[in-house]
Amino acid sequence: MSSINSHQWLLIDRKVRFGDTDPAGVIHFHNLLRWSHEAWEQSLELYGLQPSDIFPCNKKVDDDQNIVLPIVHCEADFRRPIFIGDHLKVEIIPEKLDIGSFQVRTKFLCQDYCVALGLIRHLAIRENTRERCSLPKHIELWLEASSLNLGLRPV
């Protein structure tokens, strides 16, 4: 394990592009949840995890140990318009809920104002049986390290 500042994987930059917006030039509502999920993925990568560590599409289908993390709840709150060209800071706030679930809150900041909030809740289940199970160890470590100011990450 190596030690890095958790802010390196919990604060992501994002620029609003033309394709993210509606005809009025503000983001289309569904993009906020997409950005929330992409920020979570980017955070995991910056922490040191590979997509194949998280998403089972790269693993053997017959492996009865595959754990998937479906989204079971999501929310999006818009506080101010988000326009083409806006530079956003996306703050990722993960929280373990119980042994088999966690959520990731995302706070979207533009010029130090909170312009939107997102929330995505995940549940750990076995891919083959669809039964609840404990979170994978690497997600547990990411959650634990994210709750510390200075965290540990895999090497």
Residue frames as qw, qx, qy, qz and C-alpha x, y, z in Angstrom:
[[0.000, 0.888, 0.460, 0.000, 0.00, 0.00, 0.00],
 [0.388, 0.188, -0.030, 0.902, 1.14, 3.52, -0.66],
 [0.104, -0.674, -0.503, 0.531, -0.07, 6.69, 0.97],
 [0.171, 0.307, 0.338, 0.873, -1.64, 9.58, -0.98],
 [0.206, 0.179, 0.334, -0.902, -3.96, 12.44, -0.17],
 [0.323, 0.434, 0.839, -0.059, -7.57, 11.33, -0.67],
 [0.283, 0.747, 0.122, -0.590, -8.39, 14.68, -2.30],
 [0.000, 0.417, -0.700, -0.580, -6.45, 13.40, -5.32],
 [0.077, -0.150, -0.924, -0.342, -9.23, 10.91, -6.02],
 [0.009, -0.601, -0.744, 0.292, -12.22, 12.67, -4.45],
 [0.150, 0.780, 0.094, -0.600, -12.16, 15.98, -6.37],
 [0.560, 0.244, 0.633, 0.475, -12.57, 15.77, -10.14],
 [0.101, 0.460, -0.140, -0.871, -12.56, 18.55, -12.78],
 [0.416, 0.456, 0.763, 0.193, -15.21, 18.60, -15.51],
 [0.079, 0.273, -0.198, -0.938, -15.96, 21.03, -18.33],
 [0.559, 0.496, 0.552, -0.370, -19.51, 21.27, -19.71],
 [0.204, -0.113, 0.690, 0.686, -19.54, 20.48, -23.43],
 [0.422, 0.116, -0.284, -0.853, -22.10, 21.26, -26.16],
 [0.531, -0.069, -0.790, -0.299, -23.33, 17.66, -26.24],
 [0.216, -0.202, -0.799, 0.523, -24.16, 17.83, -22.52],
 [0.155, 0.265, 0.274, -0.911, -26.74, 20.57, -23.02],
 [0.366, 0.600, 0.709, -0.055, -30.28, 21.05, -24.27],
 [0.361, 0.638, 0.369, 0.571, -31.39, 23.68, -26.84],
 [0.235, -0.956, -0.119, -0.130, -31.45, 26.34, -24.10],
 [0.408, 0.663, -0.456, 0.431, -27.71, 25.80, -23.48],
 [0.470, -0.544, 0.542, -0.436, -28.06, 24.30, -20.01],
 [0.005, -0.233, 0.972, 0.025, -27.22, 20.71, -19.14],
 [0.683, -0.158, -0.503, -0.506, -29.81, 18.13, -19.99],
 [0.646, -0.550, 0.277, -0.451, -31.09, 16.67, -16.70],
 [0.997, -0.069, -0.028, -0.005, -29.96, 13.08, -17.23],
 [0.602, 0.569, -0.379, 0.414, -26.33, 14.12, -17.63],
 [0.309, -0.698, 0.435, -0.478, -26.01, 14.92, -13.94],
 [0.895, -0.259, 0.322, -0.169, -26.46, 11.25, -13.01],
 [0.877, 0.410, -0.083, 0.239, -24.12, 10.18, -15.82],
 [0.238, 0.739, -0.395, 0.490, -21.51, 12.62, -14.55],
 [0.616, -0.577, 0.392, -0.365, -22.00, 11.32, -11.01],
 [0.981, -0.021, 0.192, 0.023, -21.31, 7.77, -12.15],
 [0.703, 0.580, -0.162, 0.377, -18.35, 8.80, -14.31],
 [0.095, -0.785, 0.413, -0.451, -16.85, 10.76, -11.39],
 [0.824, -0.392, 0.361, -0.193, -17.15, 7.62, -9.22],
 [0.940, 0.268, 0.068, 0.199, -15.40, 5.56, -11.92],
 [0.424, 0.737, -0.264, 0.455, -12.65, 8.17, -12.31],
 [0.434, -0.720, 0.394, -0.372, -12.20, 8.30, -8.54],
 [0.949, -0.176, 0.262, -0.017, -11.72, 4.52, -8.41],
 [0.802, 0.479, -0.041, 0.354, -9.13, 4.70, -11.21],
 [0.117, 0.803, -0.322, 0.487, -7.25, 7.57, -9.52],
 [0.696, -0.566, 0.352, -0.266, -7.29, 5.55, -6.30],
 [0.082, -0.509, 0.845, 0.141, -5.58, 2.70, -8.16],
 [0.629, 0.179, 0.734, -0.183, -8.37, 0.30, -9.13],
 [0.014, 0.125, -0.711, -0.692, -8.88, -0.91, -12.69],
 [0.633, 0.047, -0.127, -0.763, -12.31, -1.15, -14.36],
 [0.678, 0.058, -0.716, -0.156, -11.87, -4.94, -14.46],
 [0.170, 0.033, -0.784, 0.596, -11.67, -4.87, -10.63],
 [0.318, 0.182, 0.394, -0.843, -15.17, -3.37, -10.47],
 [0.680, 0.334, -0.065, -0.649, -17.17, -4.34, -13.52],
 [0.709, -0.119, 0.694, -0.030, -17.75, -8.06, -14.20],
 [0.734, 0.637, 0.013, -0.236, -17.95, -7.71, -17.99],
 [0.346, 0.716, -0.605, 0.021, -14.21, -8.42, -18.09],
 [0.360, -0.367, 0.817, -0.261, -14.42, -11.58, -15.95],
 [0.153, -0.037, -0.959, -0.236, -15.38, -15.18, -16.58],
 [0.551, -0.279, -0.227, -0.753, -19.17, -15.55, -16.68],
 [0.802, -0.244, -0.533, -0.118, -19.21, -18.86, -14.77],
 [0.332, 0.203, -0.600, 0.699, -17.29, -17.48, -11.78],
 [0.449, -0.657, -0.592, -0.125, -19.64, -17.82, -8.77],
 [0.478, -0.470, -0.293, 0.682, -17.57, -15.25, -6.85],
 [0.181, 0.349, 0.274, 0.878, -18.36, -12.37, -9.21],
 [0.085, -0.637, -0.543, 0.541, -19.94, -9.52, -7.29],
 [0.183, 0.521, 0.397, 0.733, -21.86, -6.83, -9.14],
 [0.149, -0.352, -0.408, 0.829, -22.84, -3.42, -7.78],
 [0.078, 0.599, 0.616, 0.506, -26.16, -2.40, -9.35],
 [0.080, -0.146, 0.171, -0.971, -27.56, 1.05, -8.72],
 [0.164, -0.468, -0.866, 0.070, -30.67, 0.69, -6.56],
 [0.070, -0.885, -0.397, 0.234, -31.42, 4.38, -5.98],
 [0.448, 0.136, 0.133, 0.873, -30.42, 7.72, -7.50],
 [0.036, -0.879, -0.381, 0.283, -31.24, 11.39, -6.99],
 [0.441, 0.250, 0.169, 0.845, -30.37, 14.65, -8.72],
 [0.111, -0.859, -0.378, 0.327, -30.95, 18.17, -7.38],
 [0.451, 0.464, 0.194, 0.737, -30.34, 21.24, -9.50],
 [0.312, -0.678, -0.358, 0.560, -29.62, 24.47, -7.62],
 [0.103, 0.747, -0.167, -0.636, -28.44, 26.77, -10.42],
 [0.803, 0.582, 0.000, -0.125, -28.25, 26.49, -14.20],
 [0.603, -0.399, 0.533, 0.440, -25.13, 24.77, -15.57],
 [0.519, 0.789, -0.032, -0.328, -24.10, 26.20, -18.95],
 [0.854, 0.415, -0.003, 0.315, -21.88, 25.23, -21.87],
 [0.418, 0.649, -0.297, 0.562, -18.28, 26.05, -21.02],
 [0.557, -0.735, 0.201, -0.331, -18.73, 26.00, -17.24],
 [0.449, 0.359, -0.758, 0.308, -15.77, 24.53, -15.38],
 [0.765, -0.509, -0.088, -0.385, -17.00, 22.31, -12.57],
 [0.028, 0.393, -0.851, 0.346, -15.34, 20.78, -9.56],
 [0.803, -0.230, -0.403, -0.374, -16.99, 17.49, -8.72],
 [0.201, -0.466, 0.721, -0.471, -16.59, 16.54, -5.08],
 [0.703, -0.074, -0.674, -0.211, -17.12, 12.83, -4.42],
 [0.365, -0.421, 0.554, -0.618, -18.45, 11.89, -0.97],
 [0.613, -0.022, -0.768, -0.184, -18.65, 8.09, -0.54],
 [0.464, -0.372, 0.500, -0.629, -20.41, 6.51, 2.41],
 [0.277, -0.014, -0.960, -0.026, -20.69, 2.89, 3.48],
 [0.581, -0.339, -0.085, -0.735, -24.29, 2.20, 4.49],
 [0.850, -0.316, 0.344, -0.243, -23.98, -1.38, 5.71],
 [0.600, -0.342, 0.679, 0.249, -21.98, -4.53, 4.99],
 [0.526, 0.256, 0.719, 0.374, -23.38, -4.82, 1.47],
 [0.284, 0.819, 0.412, 0.280, -24.24, -1.31, 0.30],
 [0.371, -0.385, -0.029, 0.845, -22.77, 2.14, -0.15],
 [0.326, 0.872, 0.364, 0.033, -23.65, 5.43, -1.74],
 [0.491, -0.022, 0.143, 0.859, -21.72, 8.11, -3.53],
 [0.091, 0.904, 0.314, -0.277, -22.84, 11.70, -3.20],
 [0.531, 0.216, 0.239, 0.784, -21.52, 14.14, -5.75],
 [0.051, -0.850, -0.241, 0.465, -21.43, 17.87, -5.24],
 [0.557, 0.489, 0.321, 0.589, -21.01, 19.97, -8.39],
 [0.270, -0.758, -0.129, 0.580, -19.32, 23.31, -7.77],
 [0.485, 0.592, 0.275, 0.582, -18.99, 26.21, -10.22],
 [0.131, 0.597, -0.156, 0.776, -17.10, 29.30, -9.05],
 [0.086, 0.109, -0.734, 0.665, -17.41, 28.09, -5.44],
 [0.610, -0.019, 0.172, -0.773, -21.22, 27.74, -5.67],
 [0.347, 0.065, 0.935, -0.039, -22.95, 24.39, -5.31],
 [0.403, 0.220, -0.342, -0.820, -24.89, 24.20, -8.58],
 [0.823, -0.016, -0.376, -0.426, -26.10, 20.59, -8.29],
 [0.425, -0.397, 0.765, -0.277, -26.07, 17.47, -6.13],
 [0.735, 0.155, -0.558, -0.353, -26.18, 13.83, -7.19],
 [0.524, -0.367, 0.698, -0.322, -26.57, 10.60, -5.29],
 [0.738, 0.215, -0.570, -0.291, -26.10, 7.04, -6.48],
 [0.627, -0.410, 0.572, -0.336, -26.67, 4.07, -4.15],
 [0.544, 0.346, -0.741, -0.188, -25.15, 0.65, -4.88],
 [0.834, -0.298, 0.335, -0.322, -25.97, -2.79, -3.52],
 [0.048, 0.468, -0.870, -0.146, -23.55, -5.74, -3.66],
 [0.891, 0.079, 0.251, -0.371, -25.03, -8.94, -5.08],
 [0.506, -0.215, 0.775, 0.312, -23.60, -12.18, -6.46],
 [0.296, 0.355, -0.470, -0.752, -23.80, -12.10, -10.22],
 [0.270, -0.003, -0.911, -0.310, -25.03, -15.68, -10.68],
 [0.196, -0.426, -0.860, 0.204, -27.62, -15.88, -7.84],
 [0.092, -0.618, -0.206, -0.753, -28.57, -12.19, -7.49],
 [0.635, -0.640, -0.413, 0.128, -28.42, -12.61, -3.70],
 [0.132, -0.944, 0.196, -0.230, -27.10, -9.86, -1.45],
 [0.868, -0.056, -0.230, 0.436, -23.53, -10.21, -0.24],
 [0.449, -0.714, 0.001, 0.537, -20.72, -8.24, 1.37],
 [0.331, 0.912, -0.170, -0.175, -19.00, -5.48, -0.55],
 [0.859, 0.327, -0.183, 0.348, -15.84, -6.51, -2.43],
 [0.677, -0.476, -0.119, 0.549, -12.65, -5.93, -0.43],
 [0.417, 0.138, 0.191, 0.878, -11.28, -3.33, -2.88],
 [0.175, -0.689, -0.344, -0.613, -14.48, -1.25, -2.56],
 [0.652, -0.687, -0.288, 0.144, -14.28, -1.58, 1.24],
 [0.628, -0.236, 0.003, 0.741, -10.70, -0.24, 1.12],
 [0.178, 0.416, 0.293, 0.842, -11.68, 2.64, -1.20],
 [0.393, -0.763, -0.370, -0.355, -14.56, 3.58, 1.13],
 [0.698, -0.589, -0.190, 0.360, -12.33, 3.42, 4.20],
 [0.539, -0.053, 0.119, 0.832, -9.51, 5.39, 2.59],
 [0.045, 0.577, 0.373, 0.725, -11.98, 7.97, 1.27],
 [0.480, -0.800, -0.334, -0.134, -13.20, 8.66, 4.78],
 [0.662, -0.490, -0.034, 0.567, -9.67, 9.55, 5.90],
 [0.121, 0.936, -0.126, -0.304, -7.88, 12.79, 5.11],
 [0.162, 0.631, -0.732, -0.197, -4.79, 10.84, 4.13],
 [0.922, 0.013, 0.202, -0.330, -5.63, 7.39, 2.88],
 [0.427, -0.324, 0.799, 0.270, -3.99, 4.18, 1.80],
 [0.737, 0.484, -0.109, -0.459, -4.35, 2.85, -1.71],
 [0.941, 0.020, 0.298, 0.160, -3.28, -0.33, -3.48],
 [0.143, -0.694, 0.503, 0.495, 0.15, -0.27, -5.14]]
